[in-house]
Amino acid sequence: MAYGSVVSIRILKAYFRARKRFDETNAEDIGSYIRWLSNMTYIAVIYGVGCTFFTLLPDNFIYLWILSSLGFYILVFVCYRNYMLSIEVVEAAMDSSYEGSEKAGEAADDLGKIANDGAVEADSLEACAVFPYIEERIKKWIDEDGYVRHGFTINDLAREFYTNRTYLSSYINSVYHVPFRQWVSGLRIEYAKRIMIESPERKISDIAEASGFQSPSHFTKSFRESEGCSPAVWRRSHM
């Protein structure tokens, strides 16, 4: 039981670290593709605790343990199948995030030379000349609706701005106070709201795709988290 608890805690910590890294480097919600990892861990913990109690039951209730085992392995198969369907997306995101992490160390050395006190902090970076430059590039990028592209990362955007990931990430975190993915998602939601007002006849699925979201379901989920209601309800209230 103790060993299982330690393994479960480590898996969940790894899951949340991965989600945080994906949120900081990818415009898409890559974390949703690995949610099976946390779900599977919770299921395994519940199943393990349940088996402990099943050992206390009389022999004529052994069928409960068998049925629970079948259900557990079916869920394992479903989680694994869902992962295999999205493995290419996850691997590409992992490669991108690790690439950004390696470059971040090099960029940190450069930032130490630029900042007056040598510390790589957002407060110090605000005094550097790079922030006004990034602000100008971001404004132009937003005006051109560059955020509706699919599958770009913070590394892609940094290359497009002729800067690096650390500069750009520090600017976004200090100015907008959200991770990269949430910032892009907010821009896409505002874009979708404009479309719904200007073209009320368009389908939600078309609006989701035009706004850069992975799918209509992901668009609805993100919109509900931001606005407190579904896109359809929001559109009806603003017509």
N, C-alpha and C positions, 0 to 999 in steps of 0.2 A: 504493500500500500504506500509506504514511504517512498520507495523507488519510483512508483508510478506518478506520485504527486510531484516529485522533483522533475521528472521527464516532461510532464504536462506543463509545469511552470516555465521550463526552458523553451518548449515549443511555442507557447503563447508569447513569451518575450521576443522570440525570433520573429514571430508573425507581426507583432506590433512594430518592431524595428523596421521590418520590410515595408509595411504599410506607410510608415513615416517617410522612409527613403523614397518610395514611389511618389508620394504626395509632393515631395520637394523637388522631384526631377521630371515627372511626367504630367502632361496635360490631361491624359485620360485617367479614369479611375481604375488603375491596374490592381489596386488592392481588392477590388471585388472579385477578381479572378482567383485570388488565393484565400478567399474567405472560407473555403472548404477546410483549410488547415485548422482554423480556430474551431469551426463547427465540428470537425472530426475529433479534435481534442476534447471538447466538451462531451461529445457522445461517448468517447472512450472512457472518460472519467465516470460518467453516469453508469455506463455498462459495468465497469470494474467494481464500483460501489454496490451496484445491484447484485452482481455475482456473489459478493461477500454475504449479502443477506440471504441469497438463495441457498447457500450452504446450510443455513439454519432451518430450512423448511423440511418437512417430512418427505420421504421418498416418493410418495404418490403425487407430489407437486413438481417432480423433476421435469415435466413437460414445459413448465414455465421457463426454466433455464434454457431448454432447447429452443423454444420459440424466441426468446430474447436474443439468443446467439444468432439465429437465422436473420432476425431483423438487423442486428449489429453488422453482420457481414454484407448484407444487402446495402446498407448505408455506406459502408466502406467502398463497395464497388461503385456506387453512384458518385461519391465524392471523387474517386480516382478517375472515373470516366469524364467527369466535368473538367478535371484538371488537364487530362490529355487533350481535350478539345481546345484548350486555351494555352497549351504549353509554349507555343511559338511566341505568343504575345508576351507571356511572362518572361521567357528567356531573353527576348529582345529588350524588354524594360530593364531586366537585371544587368545586361551588358552595358546599357546606356548609363545606369546609375553608378555602376562600378567605374566606368570611364570617367564620369564626372567626379567621383570621389578621389581618383588618382590625380586628376588635374587640380583639384581643390588644394591639395598640399602645395603644389608648385605656385598656385596663385596666392596662397597665404604668405609665402615668402616675399612676393612682389608687393603685396599690400602692406607688409611690415615696413617696407622702405618708403611707401607713400604716406602712410599715416604719421602724424607728428610724434605720437608716443610709442609707435611701433606695435601697437596692439591691433589685432584684427577684430574690430567691433564695429557695429553699425553706427554708433554715435560718432566714432572717429572718422568713419568713411564719409559721413555727410559733409565733412569739410574738404573732401578730396574733389578734384576736378572731374572724376569719372561719373559721379552721380548726376550732375546736370546733363552730361552727354547721354547717359542711359535714359533719363527722363524724357529727353527730346526724341530719342529713338522709339521709346515705348509709346509716346503720344502719336507719332506718325504711324506706328504699327497698329494701334487701336483704331485710328481714323481709317485705315485701309482694311479693317476687319480681318487682320491676319490671324486672329485667334479661332476662326471657324475651320481652320485646317485640321485634318485628322492626324493623330499619332505623333505630333511633334513633342520634343522634350526641351527642358531648359538649356541643354547643351546645344540643340539646334538653334534656339533663339539667341543664345549668346554668340554663336558663330555668325548668325545673320546680323547681329548688332556690332560685330567686330570687337567684342569684349570677351570676358570669360564667365564661367558659371558662378564663381564666388562673388564677383562684383554684382552680377544680376540678381542672384539669390539674396544678397544682403540688402539690395535696394528694395526688392519686393517685400521682404520681411519687415523692413524698417518703415516703409511708407504705407503699405496696405495691411500689414499685420496678419497676414494669412500665408499658408504655404502656396507654392507655385500652382498646384492643381486647383485649389479652391479659388485662387485669383482668376485663373482662366475660366473656370466654371461660372463664376460670377459675371464675367464679360459675356459669355455665351448666353446666359439667362437673360441679360439685358437686351442682347441682340434678338433673342427669340420673342421677347415681349414686344419689341418694335414690330417684328413681322406679324405677330398676332393682331396688333392694332391696325397696321397698314393693310394686311391681307387676311381678314377674318374668315375667308372661305377656305383657306389652306388647311390641310390635314395636320394633325399634331405630329404624325410620323414624318411628314415632309419638313415641318419646322424643326424637328429634332435633328434630322440629317443636315439641313441647311445651316443649323447653328453649330455644328461640329460635335454633337454628342454621339456616343457609341451606339445607342439604340433608343427607341422611344421610351422603353421602360426606365433606362438610366436617366433620360431627360426628365421624365415625370418624377422620379425619385429626387433628383437634384433640385428641381423646381419646387417640389413640396417642402424640402428642407429649407429652401431660401425664402419662399413666399408664404408658406403655411397652408397652401391649397394646391390642387392640381392645375395644370395649364388650362384645361377646359373650363374649370370654374373661374379661374382668373380672367380668361378671355370674355366669358359671359358677363362678368361684373364690370368690364371696361368697354363694353360695346355701347 
